[in-house]
Amino acid sequence: MLAEVAKFTKFLRRKRPDTSTCYHYTNALKLFFAWADKPPAAITVRDVDRYIDHCHLQGHAIKTINRRLTALRSFYDFLELDSDEAPTNPIIPRRHFIDQGDRLPRDVEDADIAQLFTVVHDERDRAIYLLMLRCGLRVGEVHTLSLSDLYLRPSPNNLPRVRVCGKKNSRRVVYLSHEALIALEVWLAVRPETDSEAVFLNYKGQRLSIRGMQKRLARYCRQAGISITCHQFRHTLGRHLVEANMPVTSIQKLFGHKRLRTTQLYTQISDQKVQADYDAAIAEIPLQLASVGGDE
């Protein structure tokens, strides 16, 4: 690892110790500088142009490319703070960041969800994926959960809940469904005794990594013959809540979205009124056509 990248990694660990930012940014920088084969001071705007072309050829999603550019831009911002002789930031936002438009959330068919849980018997893993599916936690938020974040025996008239550390160290409260609560209690009953405060542990008794959760899910998907990512659990919950007529502003708070526009995208993948209106209209069209033909 380049010395500058190692220094940036330490900075991120100090600044955002409870998030997955450090892991993702460091990995993105390793990939970029391995491709560029140049020191940070030698990177130019043209190099960034070529890297974007390279990522497109590799078939990377626009979101992935923009995330890597964000990491690179933050890295050079850090160098500017750290040294008076820092190189110029080669990232030009209006030139390099790719417009994604409003992409619809990618939810999962309910039958595939049911199929997945027929093969997930491990107490820990069931609790992890139900927190994502029934409570909308991101994989990084599950990773950072600590025992002190759990409120499983609330006062009367309150639901069991967890405190979540979300993006950019933002905090919110997430309520537990009955299914998620039971799964979490089953796991806690068999959770090994350890000094770690982490809710979910690996076989060494340490906090389970994000990559560990993703790899376990991929293994279960192969067994079930389906394809699901951790974040699709969250999108599926969004659809379920819209279908249950939960107010979009409440979904926004539950999901920790800063912009209501982000939450409103869930209404586009399952708008019951639009579906009903379409169904009625499409049934009416043959009748109208038949009527026109009869008049002739």
Secondary structure, DSSP 8 states (H G I E B T S, - for coil): --HHHHHHHHHHHHH-TTSSHHHHHHHHHHHHHHHH-S-GGG--HHHHHHHHHHHHHTT--HHHHHHHHHHHHHHHHHHHHH-TT-------HHHHS------------HHHHHHHHTT---HHHHHHHHHHHHH---HHHHHH-BGGGEE-S--TT---EEEEE-GGG-EEEEE--HHHHHHHHHHHHH----S--BSSB-TTSSB--HHHHHHHHHHHHHHHT----HHHHHHHHHHHHHHTT--HHHHHHHHT-SSHHHHHHHHHH--HHHHHHHHHHHHHHHHHHHHHHHH-
